[in-house]
Amino acid sequence: MPKVSAGLLLYRIRDGALEFLLVHPGGPFWKNKDDGAWTIPKGEIADNEEPLAAAIREFEEELGFKPSGQFIELTPIKQKAGKLVHAWAVEGDCDPSQIKSNTFSMEWPPRSGKQEEFPEVDRAEFFKLEAAKTKINPGQIPLLEELQRLLANC
């Protein structure tokens, strides 16, 4: 059974341009990865948890603030590894330099017996569409494109 996640795509309009908030995963495996490594804030849905509630919880855990507004449900996507991602877009703004991510522990370096703690998200940034398409996990590009189409039709 594939893993199922839920996330939020925060967006804003600046100087007439649509911008998307993306996050860069923390931890040693992602340290030197950039293009194709960024993602929407998301995480696994807990048992008996509503997907939108999970998306809001994960956003708050990874960025340190609770989003509010009108949540626009986007078409779920399946990433390359098979993970199903449910996503909602919400208009908002924040200062990406002020994020406060929760952390996780793992053995690092491998086979050292030493536990290290890392932030789930080490950076966040707003990107315009073309830059976002370069930065984001390729499986999530349809989320950006769908939101752009929806907003163009408003």
N, C-alpha and C positions, 0 to 999 in steps of 0.2 A: 504494500500500500504506500503510495507516494506521500511525502511530507506535505503538510498544508500550512501555509503562512498567511498572514494578513498584514497590510501596511498602508501607510498614508503617503500621498504625493502632495506635499504642500507647494502651492504656487503663488506667485505674485505678478503683477504687471508693473514694470518700471520703465519709464520713458517710452511707453507704448509697446514694450517688448515683454513677452511671456517668459518668466523665469521659474525654474524648478529647483526645489531644495533636495539635494542628494547628500548621502552620508558615505564616508569611507570606513570600511571595517577596521577595527583595531586588532592588535595582536601581531605577532611576529610573521605570520604567513602572508599578511597583506602589506607589510611595511614598505616594500619597494614596488608594489603594484599600483598602477594608476588607471590608465585607460582600460575600460571594461570591468573595473573592480568596484566602482561606486554603485550605490543601490538606493532605493527608497527605504526609509526607516520601516522595518518589518520584523516579524518574528513568528514563531510557531503559535498556533492556536491551542490553548489549553482545553482539556476535556470539558465539555458542557459550556464552553465560552462562545459567545456570539462573535463572529468574525470581525465586525466593526468595533466591538469592545476590545478585542485583542489588538486590532490595529492602533487604536487610541492608546492603549496601555503600552504597547511596544514603542510608539512614538515618544511618549512621556519618559519611558525608561532610557531610551537612547539619546534623547536631546535635553531632557530636564524641564520641559514645559508641556502643558496640556493644551492641545489644539482645540479650537472651537469654531463653529460656523456651520455652513451648509455642506454636508458631506455628499459628494457625487460618486455614486458607485460606478466603477470601471469594469470592463470585461476581464474576468480572471485570465491569467496567463500561465503557461507551463514553461519553466526554465529548462535549460539543456539537461540538467541532471534529473529532471522529472518532478521537481518541487512545484506544486500548484500554489500560485500567489493570488489572493483576493486583495483588491486595492480600492481605495477611495481617494478622491482628490478633494482638497479643501483649500480655499484661499486664505492666506495669512502671511505674516512676516515675522522675522526674528533676526537676531544678530548671531550669525553662525559661529562667531568667535567665542560666544558665551555658552556653548552647549556644555551640559554636565551629564555624561553618560554613566550608566551603571557599568560594573566590571565583571569579569569572569576570571577564573583561575585555571591554569594548566601547567603541566610539567614543562619547564623550559630552563635550559636547553633540553632537547629530547634525551631520555635515559639518564638524566642528571640526578633524579630523585628530588629535585628542587621545584617547588611550586612558585610560580610568578603570577601576578595579577595584572590584567590588561583591560583597557576600556573596550566596551563592545564597539563603540564608534570613536575614532580618533580625530575626525574632522567632519565638518559639514560646510556646504557652500551652495549658493544659488548659481545656476547655469542657464544661459539661453539655450534654445532648442538644439541647435547644431552642436554646441559644446557638450550639452547633456547627453546627446546620442553617442558621443565619443567616450564619455566618462562612465556611463551606466552599464551595468551587466547587459549584454546584448539581448537577452531574453525579456528584459523589461522595457525596451524601446517602444513596443506597442502601447504601453501605458501613457508615455509622453505624447505619442501621436494621436491617441484617442482623445486625450484631454484637449490637445490643440484643436482637433476637429470640433469637439463639443463647444468650446469657447468661441470658435469662429462662427458657429451657427446661432449664437445667442444674439 
